[in-house]
Amino acid sequence: QVALVESGGGSVQAGGSLRLSCSVFGYTYDIDCMAWFRQAPGKEREGVAYIDDRDRTSYLDSVKDRFTISKDHAENTLYLQMNSLKPEDTAQYYCAADPGCYAVDNYTPQFVMNNPRLFNFWGQGTQVTVSS
């Protein structure tokens, strides 16, 4: 059974940086398609960044040029480097995985980021709080 464990959340002031990590357990092969989602109180879960099996990346418009998604294939770990953080980035952040990319393969990255239901495996979430 695949398990995802996030870490790296915390509280920072606006303009600060955090790096989120998502370690993958229980899967022998490289996790090909993964994403970061976030959910603020009273809001729907939204896709923040997505990386596919060729390490191509896509981002939510509001985080482009500030956030970077990446994978460490040797460690089977997903990262989200977040720079120039803003108060509106405050949310619970979740990593999600689709081993083998079976569910997401036929869709555009934008569609994938708008449809969290495509991902079967989720981490427990890590809180990011940005103060002004």
C-alpha positions as CSV (number, residue, x, y, z in Angstrom):
1,Q,0.0,0.0,0.0
2,V,1.3,3.4,-1.0
3,A,1.7,5.9,1.8
4,L,2.7,9.6,1.4
5,V,4.1,11.6,4.3
6,E,4.5,15.3,4.1
7,S,6.8,17.6,6.1
8,G,8.2,21.1,6.1
9,G,5.2,23.2,6.8
10,G,5.3,26.0,9.3
11,S,4.7,29.7,10.0
12,V,6.6,32.4,8.2
13,Q,6.3,36.1,7.5
14,A,5.3,37.4,4.1
15,G,8.3,37.2,1.7
16,G,9.7,34.2,3.4
17,S,10.4,30.7,2.1
18,L,9.5,27.1,3.0
19,R,10.2,23.8,1.4
20,L,7.7,21.0,1.6
21,S,8.7,17.4,1.3
22,C,6.5,14.4,0.5
23,S,8.1,11.0,1.0
24,V,6.6,8.0,-0.7
25,F,6.5,4.6,1.0
26,G,5.3,1.2,-0.1
27,Y,6.0,1.6,-3.8
28,T,9.0,0.0,-5.3
29,Y,9.0,1.9,-8.6
30,D,9.4,5.6,-9.3
31,I,6.1,7.5,-8.6
32,D,5.6,9.1,-12.0
33,C,2.8,11.6,-11.7
34,M,2.5,13.7,-8.5
35,A,1.0,17.0,-7.4
36,W,0.6,19.4,-4.6
37,F,-2.8,20.7,-3.6
38,R,-3.9,23.1,-1.0
39,Q,-7.0,23.9,0.9
40,A,-7.8,27.0,2.9
41,P,-10.7,27.1,5.4
42,G,-14.0,27.6,3.7
43,K,-12.5,27.1,0.2
44,E,-12.2,24.2,-2.2
45,R,-9.1,22.2,-2.6
46,E,-7.0,23.6,-5.5
47,G,-4.1,22.3,-7.5
48,V,-0.9,24.2,-6.9
49,A,1.7,22.3,-8.9
50,Y,1.9,19.1,-11.0
51,I,4.8,17.1,-12.3
52,D,4.4,14.2,-14.8
53,D,6.4,11.1,-15.7
54,R,8.7,13.2,-17.9
55,D,9.3,15.7,-15.1
56,R,7.3,18.4,-17.0
57,T,5.7,20.8,-14.6
58,S,2.6,23.0,-14.4
59,Y,1.6,25.6,-11.9
60,L,-1.3,27.5,-10.6
61,D,-1.1,31.0,-12.1
62,S,-0.8,32.7,-8.7
63,V,2.3,30.7,-7.7
64,K,4.2,30.8,-11.0
65,D,7.7,32.1,-10.6
66,R,7.5,31.7,-6.8
67,F,7.0,27.9,-6.4
68,T,9.0,25.1,-7.8
69,I,7.9,21.4,-7.8
70,S,10.5,18.7,-8.2
71,K,11.2,15.0,-7.6
72,D,14.2,13.2,-6.2
73,H,14.0,10.0,-8.0
74,A,16.6,8.2,-5.9
75,E,14.8,9.0,-2.7
76,N,11.2,8.8,-4.2
77,T,10.5,12.2,-2.6
78,L,8.5,15.1,-4.0
79,Y,9.3,18.7,-3.1
80,L,7.7,22.1,-3.3
81,Q,10.0,25.0,-2.9
82,M,8.0,28.1,-2.0
83,N,9.5,31.5,-2.2
84,S,8.2,35.0,-1.8
85,L,5.3,33.6,0.3
86,K,2.1,35.7,0.6
87,P,-0.7,35.6,3.2
88,E,-3.0,34.2,0.6
89,D,-0.7,31.1,0.4
90,T,-1.9,30.2,3.9
91,A,-3.5,26.7,3.7
92,Q,-3.2,23.0,4.4
93,Y,-0.9,21.6,1.7
94,Y,-1.3,18.0,0.5
95,C,0.7,15.9,-1.8
96,A,-1.0,13.4,-4.1
97,A,0.2,10.6,-6.3
98,D,-1.0,8.6,-9.3
99,P,1.5,5.7,-9.6
100,G,2.0,4.8,-13.2
101,C,0.0,7.9,-14.3
102,Y,-3.0,5.6,-15.2
103,A,-5.6,8.1,-14.1
104,V,-4.1,11.3,-15.3
105,D,-2.4,10.2,-18.5
106,N,-5.2,11.3,-20.9
107,Y,-5.7,14.7,-19.5
108,T,-4.1,18.1,-19.8
109,P,-2.0,19.3,-16.8
110,Q,-4.6,22.0,-16.2
111,F,-7.4,19.5,-16.1
112,V,-5.4,17.3,-13.7
113,M,-4.8,20.2,-11.3
114,N,-8.5,21.1,-11.4
115,N,-9.6,17.5,-10.6
116,P,-8.1,16.2,-7.3
117,R,-10.3,13.1,-7.5
118,L,-8.0,11.7,-10.2
119,F,-5.4,11.0,-7.5
120,N,-5.9,7.9,-5.3
121,F,-3.1,8.4,-2.8
122,W,-2.8,11.4,-0.5
123,G,-0.7,12.6,2.3
124,Q,-2.1,13.7,5.6
125,G,-1.4,17.4,4.9
126,T,1.0,20.0,6.3
127,Q,0.0,23.5,7.4
128,V,1.5,26.6,5.9
129,T,0.8,29.9,7.6
130,V,2.0,33.2,6.2
131,S,1.6,36.3,8.2
132,S,1.7,39.9,6.9
